[in-house]
Amino acid sequence: MEQRDYVGQLLEAYRTTPGTSGAVRRPDRLLAAQLHQRGVPLEVVENALTLAAARRLARPADALPLGIIRSLAYFSPVIEEVLRLQVGPEYFRHLHNRITRFTPAP
């Protein structure tokens, strides 16, 4: 996949991930380009976004609210975690479906 397409798809996935500000900044574009240059599959990044969003949504109802995610860099540790995971794609589909079901439409 060309870098331009990879970056565009990655940033759109980031922008629409629950808990993010929905804004894309220059550092986000630079990180997306670096991920492409490293050869990190787009699916891995999308799975990391899903995993992090699911974790944030699974917090106890009485927990203090979390702040808005304002940077793609927030997901860097989760991207590295997903690169090491031995989990099938059905797990991430399940998480994505749960997020979709429990996240109000904008």
C-alpha positions in Angstrom: 0.0 0.0 0.0 1.3 3.5 -0.9 2.2 5.6 2.1 -0.4 8.3 1.2 -3.2 5.7 1.3 -1.9 4.1 4.5 -1.6 7.4 6.3 -5.0 8.5 5.1 -6.7 5.3 6.2 -4.9 5.2 9.5 -5.8 8.8 10.3 -9.4 8.3 9.4 -9.5 5.2 11.7 -7.9 7.3 14.5 -10.2 10.3 14.0 -13.3 8.1 14.3 -12.1 6.0 17.3 -14.3 6.6 20.3 -12.6 8.8 22.9 -10.5 10.8 20.5 -10.9 14.4 19.7 -11.6 13.7 16.1 -8.9 16.1 15.1 -5.7 15.1 13.2 -2.6 17.2 13.8 0.8 17.2 12.1 2.5 15.0 14.7 -0.2 12.4 14.0 0.6 12.5 10.3 4.3 12.1 11.1 3.7 9.1 13.4 1.4 7.5 10.8 4.1 7.9 8.2 6.7 6.4 10.5 4.5 3.4 11.2 4.2 2.9 7.4 8.0 3.1 7.0 8.4 0.5 9.8 6.1 -1.8 7.9 3.5 -1.9 10.7 0.4 -3.4 9.0 -2.6 -1.1 9.0 -4.7 -3.9 10.5 -2.4 -3.9 13.5 -2.9 -0.2 14.1 -6.7 -0.5 13.6 -6.7 -3.4 16.1 -4.7 -1.3 18.6 -7.2 1.5 18.3 -10.0 -1.0 18.9 -8.3 -2.6 21.9 -7.6 0.8 23.5 -11.1 2.1 22.9 -12.6 -1.1 24.3 -10.4 -0.9 27.5 -11.5 2.7 28.0 -15.2 1.8 27.6 -14.9 -1.1 30.0 -14.2 1.0 33.0 -16.5 0.9 36.0 -19.5 3.2 35.7 -18.5 5.1 38.9 -14.9 5.7 37.7 -13.8 9.2 37.1 -14.2 10.1 33.4 -11.1 9.9 31.2 -9.9 12.9 29.2 -10.2 13.1 25.4 -7.4 11.5 23.4 -5.7 14.3 21.5 -2.8 12.4 19.9 -2.2 9.2 17.9 0.9 8.8 20.1 -1.4 7.8 22.9 -1.9 4.5 21.1 1.8 3.8 20.5 2.2 1.3 23.5 -1.0 -0.5 22.4 0.3 -0.8 18.8 3.5 -2.4 20.2 1.4 -4.7 22.3 -0.8 -5.8 19.4 2.4 -6.5 17.4 3.3 -9.1 20.0 -0.1 -10.6 20.6 -1.0 -14.0 19.4 -4.7 -13.3 19.0 -6.9 -14.1 16.0 -8.8 -11.4 14.0 -12.1 -12.6 15.4 -11.2 -11.2 18.8 -10.8 -7.7 17.4 -14.0 -8.1 15.3 -15.7 -9.0 18.6 -14.3 -5.9 20.3 -15.2 -3.7 17.4 -18.8 -4.9 17.4 -19.1 -4.3 21.2 -17.7 -0.8 20.8 -20.1 0.0 18.0 -23.0 -1.3 20.1 -22.1 0.7 23.2 -20.9 4.0 21.6 -23.6 6.6 20.8 -23.7 7.8 17.2 -22.3 11.4 16.8 
